[in-house]
Amino acid sequence: MTKPITLERIKNIVIDIKVDNEGRRFDMWEINDSHSQSHYDGICLGLNMLVNRLERESEWWLKIMKNK
């Protein structure tokens, strides 16, 4: 049986993607010009939007389940 992915796990994955860890095999974000900065900013914006949407839906489901 597969284990569901929690909101906290998704948040940790987002942080991991956004942070440039030098100890990794691949240097994910090499920001050396305005184009690569814009690319990085867009990725971060999209990841933030995903987390915000999941948080809102999570709160909505909690309210519904509470009222049953």
C-alpha positions as CSV (number, residue, x, y, z in Angstrom):
1,M,0.0,0.0,0.0
2,T,1.3,3.4,-0.9
3,K,1.7,6.1,1.7
4,P,-0.1,9.4,1.0
5,I,2.1,12.4,0.5
6,T,1.4,15.0,3.2
7,L,1.3,18.7,2.8
8,E,4.3,19.0,5.1
9,R,6.3,16.6,2.9
10,I,5.4,18.7,-0.2
11,K,6.5,21.9,1.6
12,N,9.8,20.2,2.4
13,I,10.3,19.2,-1.2
14,V,9.5,22.7,-2.4
15,I,12.1,24.1,0.0
16,D,14.6,21.5,-1.2
17,I,14.0,22.5,-4.8
18,K,14.3,26.2,-4.1
19,V,17.5,26.0,-2.1
20,D,20.8,25.6,-3.9
21,N,22.7,22.9,-1.9
22,E,26.3,22.8,-2.9
23,G,26.7,19.2,-1.7
24,R,24.3,17.8,-4.4
25,R,25.3,16.0,-7.5
26,F,23.8,18.6,-9.7
27,D,23.9,22.4,-9.1
28,M,20.3,23.0,-9.8
29,W,20.3,26.8,-9.9
30,E,23.2,28.5,-11.6
31,I,22.0,32.1,-11.6
32,N,24.4,34.2,-13.6
33,D,22.2,36.5,-15.6
34,S,18.8,38.1,-15.7
35,H,17.3,35.3,-17.8
36,S,18.3,32.5,-15.4
37,Q,17.2,34.7,-12.5
38,S,13.8,35.1,-14.1
39,H,13.6,31.4,-14.7
40,Y,14.4,30.7,-11.0
41,D,11.9,33.4,-9.9
42,G,9.2,31.8,-12.1
43,I,9.8,28.3,-10.7
44,C,9.7,29.6,-7.1
45,L,6.4,31.5,-7.9
46,G,4.8,28.4,-9.3
47,L,5.9,26.3,-6.3
48,N,4.6,28.9,-3.9
49,M,1.3,28.9,-5.8
50,L,1.1,25.1,-5.5
51,V,1.7,25.1,-1.8
52,N,-0.8,28.0,-1.2
53,R,-3.5,26.2,-3.2
54,L,-2.9,22.9,-1.3
55,E,-3.1,24.8,2.0
56,R,-6.4,26.4,1.1
57,E,-7.9,23.1,0.0
58,S,-6.6,21.4,3.1
59,E,-8.3,24.1,5.3
60,W,-11.5,23.8,3.2
61,W,-11.6,20.0,3.7
62,L,-11.0,20.3,7.4
63,K,-14.0,22.7,7.7
64,I,-16.3,20.3,5.8
65,M,-15.3,17.3,7.9
66,K,-15.7,19.3,11.1
67,N,-19.3,20.2,10.2
68,K,-20.4,16.6,9.4
